[in-house]
Amino acid sequence: MLPQPGRLAGNAGRDHRGRASSRDGKVVQEALAAKITRVWLQRGAESAEAIRFCTANGIQVISGECILMFAEPAAFYHKIHRFFRGKLKE
């Protein structure tokens, strides 16, 4: 049985000074323990430590991207961001 999404999501975020917190490290450790093989670390809430942990433990990680650009239905401004992101990668 997988953990409830709220339990994992509740551990991510930023500290009171607006910096990425180390709590994302705990989240990816919980993901590994739960045999989760892919994680999304929301833009601005990720840390280099958590990304390294994922890479070292075979967890595919997406970071530096806003999930709202890819979720459907996407708002107009997220579609615009998606369009320009695609153009910049060409």
Secondary structure as GFF3:
##gff-version 3
##sequence-region A 1 90
A	DSSP	alpha_helix	5	9	.	.	.	ID=ss1
A	DSSP	alpha_helix	23	33	.	.	.	ID=ss2
A	DSSP	beta_strand	38	41	.	.	.	ID=ss3
A	DSSP	alpha_helix	48	56	.	.	.	ID=ss4
A	DSSP	beta_strand	60	63	.	.	.	ID=ss5
A	DSSP	three_ten_helix	67	69	.	.	.	ID=ss6
A	DSSP	alpha_helix	76	89	.	.	.	ID=ss7
###
